[in-house]
Amino acid sequence: MEAIAAMLEEHRAALSTDFKSAFSTLESKLDTIQSKVEDQERRVLSLESNANAVSESIGALETSCSALANENAKLQAKVLDLEGRSRRNNIRIIGLPESIEGSRPTEFFAGLLVEVLGEQVLTSTPELDRAHRALTSKPSPGEKPRSVVICFHKFQTRDLVIRESRKMRGRLLYRGDPIHIFKDYSPDVLNKRSEFRDVMKELYNLKPALHYPAKLKHEGKKRLFSPQEARELVSSYRRPQPDE
C-alpha cells in the first residue's frame, strides 16, 4: 500500500508540475494577447479620433468650398455684367471684305452705316468712338473676313442701328454683298446663346426672340428656358394632333 501511495503521490506531483508549467505558459500567452489587444484598442481609439478630426476638417473644407463657389459664381456674374455693359454701345458687322476701311476705319465705317441703312434712318453721320476689326490674325486671301466692331458714342444711335437692321434682315447689302449687323456680345454670352441655335431655327416661323443674355421669348411671353426645355418646346410643336 505504501508503494502505491508513493506512486500516486509521485504522479500527483508530476501532474501538478505539468499543470503549473502549462498554466504559466498560458498566462504568459494571455498576457501577450492582452498586451496586443490593449495596443490594438489604443490604435483603434487613435484612428477613431483621427477619423473624427479628418471628418470635421472635411466638413469645414466643404463648407468653405461651398461658400467660395457661391462667391465665385457671384463674381463671375458681376464680371459678365460688367463686360456686357462695356459692350453696350457696340455692334458687330459680319461680311465686310478685309481692308476696305483703309487707314481711317472710324470715319469709313461711319459713312458705311449711312450707305447701308439709308439717310432716312441715319439722317447724319453717326458719331463713333472707335471702329476696328476683330482682334484676330488677318485671314489669308479667300478666307472668311474678320468681323468689324463699332463703338457708338451714344447708346441711342446704336439702338437705332440694331432696331433698323433687324427690320432689314436679309436685305442688308454693301455694294451688292450681304452683310449682317448684330449686338456685340461677350464670348460667354455667345456660348450660351449658341445652345439655342437649333431651337431658334425650328421655331423660326413662330417668331421667337432671344433676350440678353439667353432668354427665349415665345408668343409674346418672356420665359427663361434652358436649352433642354427649349428642345422640349420644339418637340411639343412637332407632336401630331389627335385629329390629324
Backbone torsions as a table, in degrees:
resi	resn	phi	psi	omega
1	MET	NA	-41.0	-179.1
2	GLU	-63.7	-35.0	179.3
3	ALA	-66.1	-40.2	179.6
4	ILE	-66.0	-43.7	-179.9
5	ALA	-62.0	-39.5	179.7
6	ALA	-66.1	-38.7	179.4
7	MET	-65.4	-42.9	179.1
8	LEU	-62.8	-41.2	179.7
9	GLU	-63.9	-37.7	179.7
10	GLU	-65.5	-42.2	177.6
11	HIS	-64.6	-40.3	180.0
12	ARG	-62.4	-43.1	-179.5
13	ALA	-64.9	-39.5	180.0
14	ALA	-66.2	-43.6	178.8
15	LEU	-63.2	-41.1	179.8
16	SER	-61.3	-41.8	178.8
17	THR	-64.6	-42.5	179.4
18	ASP	-63.1	-43.3	179.6
19	PHE	-63.1	-43.8	179.6
20	LYS	-60.8	-41.7	179.7
21	SER	-65.1	-42.5	-179.5
22	ALA	-65.0	-45.3	179.4
23	PHE	-63.9	-37.8	179.0
24	SER	-62.9	-43.9	177.8
25	THR	-64.0	-42.9	179.7
26	LEU	-62.9	-43.8	178.8
27	GLU	-61.1	-39.2	179.1
28	SER	-63.4	-42.8	178.8
29	LYS	-66.8	-40.5	178.4
30	LEU	-63.5	-39.2	177.0
31	ASP	-61.8	-41.8	178.4
32	THR	-63.0	-44.8	178.6
33	ILE	-61.9	-43.7	179.2
34	GLN	-59.9	-41.4	179.3
35	SER	-63.5	-42.3	179.1
36	LYS	-66.4	-41.1	178.5
37	VAL	-61.1	-45.3	179.4
38	GLU	-63.6	-38.0	178.2
39	ASP	-65.8	-42.6	177.4
40	GLN	-63.7	-38.4	179.0
41	GLU	-62.4	-43.3	177.9
42	ARG	-62.3	-40.2	179.7
43	ARG	-66.1	-42.7	178.8
44	VAL	-61.0	-44.6	178.5
45	LEU	-62.0	-39.7	178.5
46	SER	-65.1	-42.5	178.2
47	LEU	-63.6	-41.8	178.3
48	GLU	-62.0	-42.1	179.2
49	SER	-63.6	-44.5	178.6
50	ASN	-64.9	-40.0	179.0
51	ALA	-62.3	-41.6	177.7
52	ASN	-63.2	-41.6	179.2
53	ALA	-64.4	-42.5	178.4
54	VAL	-64.5	-42.1	178.9
55	SER	-60.6	-42.8	178.1
56	GLU	-64.8	-40.2	178.7
57	SER	-64.1	-42.4	178.6
58	ILE	-63.1	-42.3	177.9
59	GLY	-59.7	-42.9	179.1
60	ALA	-65.8	-40.3	178.8
61	LEU	-65.9	-40.2	178.6
62	GLU	-62.7	-42.2	177.6
63	THR	-62.6	-44.0	179.7
64	SER	-64.6	-42.8	179.4
65	CYS	-63.7	-40.3	178.3
66	SER	-62.3	-43.6	178.8
67	ALA	-64.1	-41.9	179.2
68	LEU	-65.7	-38.7	178.7
69	ALA	-63.5	-42.6	177.8
70	ASN	-63.4	-43.2	179.8
71	GLU	-65.2	-39.8	178.6
72	ASN	-63.9	-40.7	178.3
73	ALA	-62.1	-41.0	178.4
74	LYS	-64.5	-43.2	180.0
75	LEU	-65.1	-40.2	178.2
76	GLN	-63.1	-40.5	178.2
77	ALA	-63.3	-39.7	179.0
78	LYS	-66.6	-42.8	178.6
79	VAL	-62.1	-43.7	178.8
80	LEU	-61.2	-41.7	179.0
81	ASP	-65.2	-44.3	179.9
82	LEU	-64.2	-40.7	178.8
83	GLU	-65.7	-38.9	177.1
84	GLY	-63.0	-41.8	179.0
85	ARG	-65.7	-35.9	179.7
86	SER	-67.3	-20.7	179.4
87	ARG	-101.1	7.1	-171.7
88	ARG	-58.6	-34.3	-178.0
89	ASN	-94.4	10.0	-174.1
90	ASN	-97.8	153.0	164.8
91	ILE	-130.2	165.3	177.1
92	ARG	-130.6	129.3	-179.4
93	ILE	-109.6	128.9	-179.3
94	ILE	-110.0	136.6	171.4
95	GLY	106.7	-1.2	179.4
96	LEU	-80.8	131.8	-179.8
97	PRO	-58.3	151.7	179.7
98	GLU	-66.1	143.9	169.0
99	SER	69.9	7.6	179.9
100	ILE	-69.0	-20.0	-175.4
101	GLU	-78.4	-16.1	-180.0
102	GLY	66.3	-147.4	-175.1
103	SER	-91.6	-3.6	-178.8
104	ARG	-128.2	70.7	-173.7
105	PRO	-62.9	-36.7	-177.0
106	THR	-61.8	-47.7	179.2
107	GLU	-66.3	-40.2	-177.4
108	PHE	-63.0	-49.1	-176.0
109	PHE	-71.6	-27.2	174.4
110	ALA	-62.7	-44.6	177.2
111	GLY	-68.5	-35.8	179.6
112	LEU	-61.7	-40.0	-180.0
113	LEU	-62.0	-40.5	177.2
114	VAL	-64.3	-42.0	-179.6
115	GLU	-63.8	-41.5	-176.1
116	VAL	-75.7	-46.3	-175.2
117	LEU	-86.4	-22.2	178.8
118	GLY	96.0	152.1	-178.3
119	GLU	-72.0	-17.4	176.1
120	GLN	-71.9	-22.1	176.2
121	VAL	-92.7	-54.3	177.6
122	LEU	-105.4	97.3	-175.8
123	THR	-72.3	-14.6	175.9
124	SER	-145.1	163.6	179.6
125	THR	-64.4	123.9	-177.1
126	PRO	-66.9	146.5	177.9
127	GLU	-84.7	119.8	-179.1
128	LEU	-111.1	139.0	174.4
129	ASP	-79.3	-37.2	178.7
130	ARG	-165.9	161.2	176.6
131	ALA	-153.9	134.8	-177.8
132	HIS	-160.3	164.9	174.4
133	ARG	-75.5	158.4	174.9
134	ALA	-56.2	142.4	-172.7
135	LEU	-80.7	63.9	174.2
136	THR	-127.7	170.5	-178.9
137	SER	-64.9	145.7	-179.1
138	LYS	-65.3	130.3	-177.4
139	PRO	-71.1	157.4	176.2
140	SER	-75.7	160.1	177.8
141	PRO	-54.1	133.5	-179.2
142	GLY	93.1	-16.0	177.9
143	GLU	-84.4	164.6	-178.6
144	LYS	-63.3	130.4	-179.3
145	PRO	-69.5	155.4	176.9
146	ARG	-71.0	151.4	175.9
147	SER	-72.2	163.2	179.0
148	VAL	-111.8	129.5	177.7
149	VAL	-105.6	126.2	-178.6
150	ILE	-123.3	131.9	177.1
151	CYS	-111.0	117.4	178.6
152	PHE	-82.5	149.4	176.5
153	HIS	-71.0	-33.1	-179.0
154	LYS	-118.8	134.5	179.0
155	PHE	-64.1	-35.2	-177.9
156	GLN	-59.5	-38.4	178.6
157	THR	-68.3	-43.3	177.8
158	ARG	-60.2	-43.6	-179.8
159	ASP	-62.9	-40.1	177.9
160	LEU	-62.0	-44.3	-179.5
161	VAL	-62.8	-44.4	179.0
162	ILE	-63.0	-46.1	-177.0
163	ARG	-62.4	-46.0	-178.3
164	GLU	-72.1	-34.4	178.9
165	SER	-66.8	-30.9	176.1
166	ARG	-66.1	-39.5	178.8
167	LYS	-63.8	-29.8	-176.6
168	MET	-101.0	16.4	-176.9
169	ARG	-56.6	130.6	-177.1
170	GLY	88.4	-10.8	-179.3
171	ARG	-121.3	7.8	178.4
172	LEU	-80.9	118.0	-177.3
173	LEU	-130.1	143.7	170.0
174	TYR	-121.3	104.9	-179.1
175	ARG	53.2	44.7	174.8
176	GLY	91.9	-13.8	-179.5
177	ASP	-100.0	135.1	-179.9
178	PRO	-69.6	139.9	174.7
179	ILE	-131.3	165.4	-179.4
180	HIS	-133.2	138.3	179.3
181	ILE	-117.4	127.2	-178.5
182	PHE	-131.9	164.9	167.6
183	LYS	-67.9	152.8	-179.6
184	ASP	-94.2	102.1	-178.3
185	TYR	-98.6	155.8	175.2
186	SER	-71.8	159.8	178.9
187	PRO	-56.5	-38.8	179.9
188	ASP	-63.0	-44.0	179.9
189	VAL	-66.6	-39.8	178.0
190	LEU	-60.9	-40.0	178.4
191	ASN	-63.5	-42.1	178.8
192	LYS	-64.0	-43.5	-177.8
193	ARG	-70.0	-30.5	-179.3
194	SER	-65.0	-24.3	178.8
195	GLU	-66.9	-17.5	179.8
196	PHE	-99.5	4.0	-172.1
197	ARG	-59.1	-49.3	-178.6
198	ASP	-64.6	-38.6	179.8
199	VAL	-64.6	-42.2	179.8
200	MET	-61.3	-36.9	177.6
201	LYS	-65.4	-41.9	-178.9
202	GLU	-65.9	-35.6	-176.6
203	LEU	-96.0	14.8	-172.1
204	TYR	-55.0	-45.2	-177.4
205	ASN	-69.9	-15.6	178.7
206	LEU	-92.5	4.0	176.5
207	LYS	55.0	58.7	174.5
208	PRO	-76.2	167.3	177.0
209	ALA	-146.5	140.6	175.8
210	LEU	-100.2	121.5	177.4
211	HIS	-100.4	157.0	-175.6
212	TYR	-65.7	138.1	-5.7
213	PRO	-82.7	-34.0	179.2
214	ALA	-157.6	65.2	178.4
215	LYS	-112.2	127.8	-177.1
216	LEU	-90.7	122.1	176.4
217	LYS	-101.2	126.5	-175.3
218	HIS	-139.3	130.5	180.0
219	GLU	54.1	39.1	175.7
220	GLY	78.3	-0.8	-179.1
221	LYS	-113.7	127.3	-179.0
222	LYS	-90.3	122.0	177.2
223	ARG	-133.6	152.1	178.2
224	LEU	-92.8	102.8	179.6
225	PHE	-97.6	139.1	164.8
226	SER	-80.0	161.8	177.5
227	PRO	-55.2	-37.8	179.7
228	GLN	-66.3	-43.5	178.3
229	GLU	-62.7	-37.7	178.5
230	ALA	-65.7	-39.2	177.6
231	ARG	-65.1	-37.3	176.8
232	GLU	-65.0	-35.3	176.4
233	LEU	-62.5	-43.3	177.9
234	VAL	-61.7	-42.7	-179.7
235	SER	-61.3	-36.5	-179.3
236	SER	-65.4	-30.0	177.9
237	TYR	-80.3	-23.7	177.5
238	ARG	-79.2	-24.3	-172.9
239	ARG	-62.4	125.6	-179.3
240	PRO	-66.7	145.6	179.2
241	GLN	-81.8	155.8	-176.7
242	PRO	-58.9	-32.7	-175.9
243	ASP	-88.2	2.5	179.7
244	GLU	-80.7	NA	NA
